[in-house]
Amino acid sequence: MKTKKTETIHTGPEVFHIPCDRRRFFKSMGIASAGFTLPGFLAEALAATPIVTQGPYYPLADDIPLDKDNDLVQVNDNLTAAAGVVTYVTGRVLDANGSPVKNALVELWHADREGDYSYSAGVGRNPACDANFAGFGQFVTGASGLFKFRTVKAGLYVGRTRHYHWGVTLPGRTTRATTQTGWNEIAYNLNGQQWATQNSNDDVFSTVAAAQRASILLDFTPVTGTTTGEEEATWDFVSGFTPVEPAYPNSGSLLVSGTLVSGTTGGNPRYRLTLPAYANYTYEIYGNPTMADLDWKALPFSLSQTGTIDRHKHTATAEGTLNFFVEAKADRGFYKVTFRVPGANTGTP
């Protein structure tokens, strides 16, 4: 299990929770896309994104919650939110030519308010991590290339200033490109004291050339109309690669309608998704594209009608037909099923 030292001044902080609403978050996603049509945005977005280390704390399979959507503040439908300042990051995935990338997989993971990751080399997630913090989320872009995440401001730990880890996998690629973003501000710990590690002497940011470092140190501003201290920033990931059309049917995704079926005795009904199986390809299910391509939430599922909803991805072992069963109803009557090339995102960049 990962252990981590913290400075002695980083003790006994008062835990607080910021009221938040998942429904308001997802409604805001469609509104967010409007800002990306403003003149001059593209020129800013085309700043090259530096590729930096993935870091040691990319979550293992049992560290990732079944609810691995783009809202890290609440796990599943729990009413208790993660402690910390609620923070939004909105942006696009662009290719080397500046065109938006459809079906790019965007992953986000980082430390909680106290500086603890969900990562653990033992069984299950790190018990020191905030139990109400997802620790990891992902998103698949639509035609606009847009993504949005809601999370909390990352905590501090020895040797690092505040930062988010990002992984982006373009269609047709087997590996994720990784970078990290930080805050364009002086870092203070929970006691209001200036942290020993700032952007200038951070173990990662200090190794990035000044011009590139400026492109990943983000300016967070208060969210208009809120009174709870929420912050937001915009940032684009510009890939050095051109997406490759996957050499398999449907360009790596399917839109599938769900058939309503009964679930477990006394439980919720389920929706059966039937689709072709391609051996060695990994499948994931996304639902509810209600906000201008921005609400493709990753959904957990079962491989049987009455089995436990216990997975968020599945790798086919043979050609044929697959049946997936989900409890979440698709608002528009269909789901997006993605499948990635063999070997994609196996845990190393």
JOKAKA-V707155 format. One record per residue. N is the residue number from 1. RES is the residue in one letter. PSI is psi in whole degrees, 0 to 359 (* if undefined). OMEGA is omega in whole degrees, -180 to 180 (* if undefined). Layout:
# JOKAKA-V707155
n/res/psi/omega
N/RES/PSI/OMEGA
N/RES/PSI/OMEGA
This chain:
# JOKAKA-V707155
n/res/psi/omega
1/M/140/-179
2/K/135/171
3/T/154/-174
4/K/132/177
5/K/149/173
6/T/160/-180
7/E/152/-176
8/T/335/179
9/I/352/-176
10/H/58/-177
11/T/149/173
12/G/39/180
13/P/152/177
14/E/121/-180
15/V/136/175
16/F/159/180
17/H/135/178
18/I/126/179
19/P/136/180
20/C/162/-172
21/D/113/-179
22/R/321/-179
23/R/317/179
24/R/323/179
25/F/309/-176
26/F/328/175
27/K/327/-177
28/S/343/-174
29/M/320/178
30/G/320/179
31/I/323/-176
32/A/329/-176
33/S/337/-177
34/A/324/-177
35/G/341/-176
36/F/3/176
37/T/359/-177
38/L/144/178
39/P/141/177
40/G/347/-178
41/F/318/-176
42/L/320/-179
43/A/321/179
44/E/320/-175
45/A/336/-174
46/L/2/173
47/A/134/-176
48/A/138/177
49/T/119/178
50/P/142/176
51/I/123/-180
52/V/175/-176
53/T/143/174
54/Q/330/-178
55/G/163/-174
56/P/354/-168
57/Y/26/170
58/Y/127/-170
59/P/143/172
60/L/170/-173
61/A/319/-177
62/D/3/173
63/D/344/-174
64/I/126/-179
65/P/155/174
66/L/324/177
67/D/84/-176
68/K/40/180
69/D/194/-173
70/N/16/174
71/D/105/-178
72/L/355/-175
73/V/327/180
74/Q/140/180
75/V/126/-175
76/N/227/179
77/D/25/178
78/N/140/-179
79/L/337/-179
80/T/127/-178
81/A/161/175
82/A/148/177
83/A/141/176
84/G/180/179
85/V/119/179
86/V/131/-171
87/T/139/180
88/Y/139/171
89/V/123/180
90/T/139/180
91/G/195/179
92/R/156/167
93/V/123/-179
94/L/149/177
95/D/185/-176
96/A/340/180
97/N/2/180
98/G/10/179
99/S/144/178
100/P/146/-177
101/V/121/176
102/K/146/178
103/N/28/171
104/A/136/177
105/L/119/179
106/V/125/180
107/E/142/178
108/L/132/173
109/W/151/-179
110/H/176/179
111/A/154/176
112/D/187/-177
113/R/328/-177
114/E/354/-178
115/G/16/180
116/D/136/175
117/Y/159/173
118/S/342/-178
119/Y/136/173
120/S/136/177
121/A/356/178
122/G/209/180
123/V/124/-179
124/G/180/-175
125/R/164/-179
126/N/118/-178
127/P/342/178
128/A/342/-179
129/C/144/178
130/D/119/-177
131/A/341/-180
132/N/4/-180
133/F/125/-177
134/A/322/179
135/G/340/-176
136/F/143/174
137/G/162/178
138/Q/165/-174
139/F/142/174
140/V/125/-174
141/T/151/171
142/G/198/-175
143/A/333/-179
144/S/347/-176
145/G/3/-175
146/L/148/171
147/F/159/174
148/K/138/177
149/F/146/168
150/R/129/-178
151/T/201/175
152/V/159/179
153/K/129/-175
154/A/145/178
155/G/176/-176
156/L/149/170
157/Y/164/-170
158/V/131/178
159/G/348/-178
160/R/147/167
161/T/185/-179
162/R/139/180
163/H/154/170
164/Y/145/172
165/H/137/179
166/W/141/171
167/G/133/180
168/V/124/177
169/T/117/178
170/L/153/177
171/P/136/177
172/G/355/180
173/R/149/-178
174/T/351/-177
175/T/152/177
176/R/144/169
177/A/137/-174
178/T/145/175
179/T/179/177
180/Q/144/175
181/T/152/180
182/G/191/-179
183/W/131/178
184/N/69/-176
185/E/168/175
186/I/134/-179
187/A/131/175
188/Y/144/179
189/N/183/-175
190/L/344/176
191/N/5/179
192/G/11/180
193/Q/144/-179
194/Q/132/-177
195/W/146/-178
196/A/328/-178
197/T/122/177
198/Q/179/-179
199/N/326/-175
200/S/333/-180
201/N/16/177
202/D/144/-176
203/D/333/-179
204/V/307/-174
205/F/328/-179
206/S/344/-180
207/T/354/-177
208/V/136/179
209/A/146/-172
210/A/316/-178
211/A/319/179
212/Q/324/180
213/R/323/180
214/A/331/-178
215/S/346/-180
216/I/3/172
217/L/107/-167
218/L/149/175
219/D/111/178
220/F/136/-179
221/T/157/179
222/P/142/176
223/V/126/-178
224/T/134/174
225/G/2/179
226/T/155/179
227/T/14/-175
228/T/12/176
229/G/14/180
230/E/146/-179
231/E/159/-180
232/E/157/176
233/A/157/174
234/T/144/-177
235/W/137/177
236/D/142/170
237/F/117/179
238/V/114/-176
239/S/148/173
240/G/0/-178
241/F/157/172
242/T/130/-179
243/P/145/178
244/V/128/177
245/E/120/-179
246/P/139/-178
247/A/51/175
248/Y/165/-171
249/P/151/171
250/N/16/176
251/S/28/172
252/G/9/175
253/S/156/178
254/L/146/169
255/L/120/-171
256/V/131/174
257/S/149/-180
258/G/140/177
259/T/124/-178
260/L/127/178
261/V/164/177
262/S/153/178
263/G/219/178
264/T/158/179
265/T/122/-179
266/G/2/-178
267/G/184/-180
268/N/151/173
269/P/166/-179
270/R/168/177
271/Y/127/-179
272/R/128/177
273/L/121/-179
274/T/129/-176
275/L/163/-179
276/P/145/179
277/A/132/175
278/Y/118/-172
279/A/134/175
280/N/3/176
281/Y/144/-177
282/T/128/-175
283/Y/142/171
284/E/153/-176
285/I/135/178
286/Y/146/-178
287/G/165/168
288/N/67/176
289/P/64/-171
290/T/349/-173
291/M/68/174
292/A/53/178
293/D/10/-173
294/L/1/-174
295/D/43/176
296/W/82/-178
297/K/132/174
298/A/133/-175
299/L/138/173
300/P/159/-176
301/F/173/175
302/S/158/176
303/L/358/179
304/S/160/-173
305/Q/326/-178
306/T/6/-179
307/G/167/179
308/T/136/172
309/I/99/-166
310/D/11/-177
311/R/158/176
312/H/4/171
313/K/158/-179
314/H/135/177
315/T/122/-180
316/A/140/-179
317/T/348/-178
318/A/163/175
319/E/156/178
320/G/228/-178
321/T/141/177
322/L/141/170
323/N/125/174
324/F/148/-179
325/F/123/-180
326/V/155/177
327/E/335/-177
328/A/126/178
329/K/136/176
330/A/122/-174
331/D/329/-179
332/R/13/172
333/G/7/177
334/F/160/-179
335/Y/156/174
336/K/122/179
337/V/121/178
338/T/151/174
339/F/131/-172
340/R/157/-177
341/V/152/-180
342/P/133/178
343/G/353/-177
344/A/134/173
345/N/57/178
346/T/3/175
347/G/355/178
348/T/148/-178
349/P/*/*
